[in-house]
Amino acid sequence: MDDEYRIIHSPLERRISERGISVEVLIYRGEDDAGWLLEVVDHAGGSTVWNEPFASDRAALDEVLRTIAREGISSFAEDEPQTLH
């Protein structure tokens, strides 16, 4: 019996580059979890993670795209990890 916890990654995960800054958008969930988690990782490995899961992987991607449009991609290029609500 395999007790390993399986993570499912969304096919919507991607690298987004803008104005010389690139971030990795990670969208994933546990095999038995309904909600999708959203994490953005910057060039230095710092990550921004949303506290609440999303109902769908598309909703998670839409949220990060709205955040980039509103605040700019540089809002994710931090020296220290942050957590968004």
N, C-alpha and C positions, 0 to 999 in steps of 0.2 A: 504494500500500500504506500502510495506516495503522499507524504504530508506537506510537500512544498507548496507555499502560498504562491499562486500564479497571478501575475500582473498582465493585464490586457492593455496594449498601447493602441491608441486611435490611429487610423490611417490619415487623420487630419494633422498629425504632428508635423512640424516643419521648422525650417530655419527662416527667419525674417531678417533682412538687411535693409538698412536705411541710413543715409548720411554717414557711411563708413562704420556703422555700428551693426553688429549681428547678434541675434539672440536665438536660442533654441526654445521652441514652444513645445512643451511636453503635455500630453493629455492622456491620462491613464486611469484605470480603476482595478480594483481587485476582482478576481473572477466571480465572486459571489456578491459584489457590491453593485448597487443600482446607479449611484452617482459617479460622475467623472471628475477627477481632480485636475487642476490646471496649475502648471509650474512653468516659469520662464527663467532660463539660465543664461547669464551673460558671459562675455568672453573670459572673465576671470574665474568663472565657476560659481559666482554668487547667484542665489536663486530667490525668486519671488514666488510665493505660493498663496493661492486664494484659500481662505479658511473654509468656505462652504463648497460642497460639491455641486456640480451642474447636472441638470436632468439629462443632457445629451452632450456628446462630444462637440457637436456643431455649436451649441450654446456656449461652451467653453471657448472655442475658437473665436466666435463672434465677440465675446467679452474682451479677449486680448487685442483683437483688431480695433475695437472701439477705444480701448485704453491707449493704444499707440496713436490713434488718430487724435485723441483728446489731449494726451500728455506728452506725446513724442516717445520715440523708441529709447531715447537717452534716459527716460525715467526708470528703465530696467538696468542700465549700465552703472550700477552702484558698486562701491567697494565692499559694502556690507550687505548681507542678505536682509530682505524685508518680508513682511507678511501683509497682504492686503485683505480687507474684509469683504 
